[in-house]
Amino acid sequence: MTTIAIIGAGPGLGAAVARRFGREGHAVALVARNPERTVALAADLTGEGITARGVVADVRDPEALAAALAEAGEALGPIEVLQYSPVPQPEFMRPVLDTTHADLVGPVEFSVYGPVAAVQQVLPGMRELGRGTILLVNGGTAVVPHPDRAGTSIAFAAESAYGHLLHDTLAADGIHVAQLVIPGAIIPGHHRKAPAVLADTLWQLHRDRHGYRHFADDLDA
Ligand SMILES: NC(=O)c1ccc[n+]([C@@H]2O[C@H](COP(=O)([O-])OP(=O)(O)OC[C@H]3O[C@@H](n4cnc5c(N)ncnc54)[C@H](OP(=O)(O)O)[C@@H]3O)[C@@H](O)[C@H]2O)c1
């Protein structure tokens, strides 16, 4: 059994992806900051017959994130799939002219240092397995910057570039890197943007293994 590590695993997309990949036989590591919620989600999944474990880390602490992923791999089995999808903090979304260099520390830690630390931690194991998938999930500002959401717009663009470089560099090693851009909000019941539908889209990206950037919906939807 191999593991999917979901970094930023909450009750919405994180839980849906856990169920989708769990149904396919993967163990699930749920990484988030809140120990009670993470353990409770893992217990729910375990009750549904999915092997799951909550692991606590703040993605803005690269060492803690790497340690959490190491713990998850040891406890559950090698990490074949890494999904990076923590929900950004509201204070990252300030108007561009109100955004100082200091305001960009958080977004860059969150969307650049976090993914780089996570990828560096899991890559050796993926190489050993001979396969792997890295899934980055972002909002629409990754593609079209928004003047009132400067922090996420700038940091998502950097994360996007990192993922694209990884996509091109790791393809020959059997490691597929893809980005799912979700324009607008995740909407329960929506035919393209409900958590379960998005989880299925992410499963298909992992299964079909082509192309870097994918859109969950039209950008102007
Ligand atoms: N929700 C939307 O409308 C929307 C729209 C477009 C794109 N997206 C994308 O969808 C993904 C999130 O899906 P979701 O909104 O349904 O969220 P979710 O999976 O329900 O929860 C995400 C979890 O991220 C965790 N998180 C936040 N900051 C963190 C940090 N610093 N370190 C570790 N974990 C952290 C939070 O748990 P803790 O508080 O316990 O850490 C939260 O429960 C993200 O990639 C986001 O960019 C969401």
PDBQT file of the ligand as one rigid body, heavy atoms in Angstrom, charges set to zero:
ROOT
HETATM    1  N1  LIG A 301     -12.356  27.028  -0.579  1.00  0.00    +0.000 N 
HETATM    2  C1  LIG A 301     -12.426  27.635  -1.772  1.00  0.00    +0.000 C 
HETATM    3  O1  LIG A 301     -13.435  28.275  -2.123  1.00  0.00    +0.000 OA
HETATM    4  C2  LIG A 301     -11.264  27.531  -2.730  1.00  0.00    +0.000 A 
HETATM    5  C3  LIG A 301     -11.331  28.218  -3.953  1.00  0.00    +0.000 A 
HETATM    6  C4  LIG A 301     -10.295  28.074  -4.866  1.00  0.00    +0.000 A 
HETATM    7  C5  LIG A 301      -9.207  27.260  -4.556  1.00  0.00    +0.000 A 
HETATM    8  N2  LIG A 301      -9.161  26.624  -3.356  1.00  0.00    +0.000 N 
HETATM    9  C6  LIG A 301      -8.024  25.741  -3.079  1.00  0.00    +0.000 C 
HETATM   10  O2  LIG A 301      -8.513  24.539  -2.482  1.00  0.00    +0.000 OA
HETATM   11  C7  LIG A 301      -7.612  24.098  -1.468  1.00  0.00    +0.000 C 
HETATM   12  C8  LIG A 301      -8.298  24.095  -0.112  1.00  0.00    +0.000 C 
HETATM   13  O3  LIG A 301      -9.514  23.400  -0.179  1.00  0.00    +0.000 OA
HETATM   14  P1  LIG A 301     -10.660  23.746   0.913  1.00  0.00    +0.000 P 
HETATM   15  O4  LIG A 301     -10.896  25.212   0.903  1.00  0.00    +0.000 OA
HETATM   16  O5  LIG A 301     -11.799  22.813   0.656  1.00  0.00    +0.000 OA
HETATM   17  O6  LIG A 301      -9.929  23.432   2.269  1.00  0.00    +0.000 OA
HETATM   18  P2  LIG A 301      -9.981  22.104   3.204  1.00  0.00    +0.000 P 
HETATM   19  O7  LIG A 301      -9.362  20.948   2.503  1.00  0.00    +0.000 OA
HETATM   20  O8  LIG A 301     -11.312  21.957   3.804  1.00  0.00    +0.000 OA
HETATM   21  O9  LIG A 301      -9.005  22.584   4.368  1.00  0.00    +0.000 OA
HETATM   22  C9  LIG A 301      -7.706  23.047   4.125  1.00  0.00    +0.000 C 
HETATM   23  C10 LIG A 301      -6.956  22.987   5.414  1.00  0.00    +0.000 C 
HETATM   24  O10 LIG A 301      -5.703  23.668   5.236  1.00  0.00    +0.000 OA
HETATM   25  C11 LIG A 301      -5.170  23.756   6.550  1.00  0.00    +0.000 C 
HETATM   26  N3  LIG A 301      -4.179  24.814   6.629  1.00  0.00    +0.000 N 
HETATM   27  C12 LIG A 301      -4.356  26.160   6.478  1.00  0.00    +0.000 A 
HETATM   28  N4  LIG A 301      -3.215  26.790   6.736  1.00  0.00    +0.000 NA
HETATM   29  C13 LIG A 301      -2.295  25.838   7.045  1.00  0.00    +0.000 A 
HETATM   30  C14 LIG A 301      -0.951  25.887   7.431  1.00  0.00    +0.000 A 
HETATM   31  N5  LIG A 301      -0.306  27.051   7.578  1.00  0.00    +0.000 N 
HETATM   32  N6  LIG A 301      -0.292  24.723   7.668  1.00  0.00    +0.000 NA
HETATM   33  C15 LIG A 301      -0.952  23.533   7.557  1.00  0.00    +0.000 A 
HETATM   34  N7  LIG A 301      -2.246  23.430   7.195  1.00  0.00    +0.000 NA
HETATM   35  C16 LIG A 301      -2.911  24.568   6.954  1.00  0.00    +0.000 A 
HETATM   36  C17 LIG A 301      -6.372  24.069   7.472  1.00  0.00    +0.000 C 
HETATM   37  O11 LIG A 301      -6.326  23.244   8.617  1.00  0.00    +0.000 OA
HETATM   38  P3  LIG A 301      -5.654  23.806   9.991  1.00  0.00    +0.000 P 
HETATM   39  O12 LIG A 301      -6.360  25.096  10.307  1.00  0.00    +0.000 OA
HETATM   40  O13 LIG A 301      -5.889  22.708  10.974  1.00  0.00    +0.000 OA
HETATM   41  O14 LIG A 301      -4.206  23.999   9.680  1.00  0.00    +0.000 OA
HETATM   42  C18 LIG A 301      -7.586  23.703   6.606  1.00  0.00    +0.000 C 
HETATM   43  O15 LIG A 301      -8.500  22.879   7.287  1.00  0.00    +0.000 OA
HETATM   44  C19 LIG A 301      -6.426  25.075  -1.507  1.00  0.00    +0.000 C 
HETATM   45  O16 LIG A 301      -5.463  24.579  -2.403  1.00  0.00    +0.000 OA
HETATM   46  C20 LIG A 301      -7.047  26.346  -2.060  1.00  0.00    +0.000 C 
HETATM   47  O17 LIG A 301      -6.088  27.190  -2.713  1.00  0.00    +0.000 OA
HETATM   48  C21 LIG A 301     -10.148  26.745  -2.431  1.00  0.00    +0.000 A 
ENDROOT
TORSDOF 0
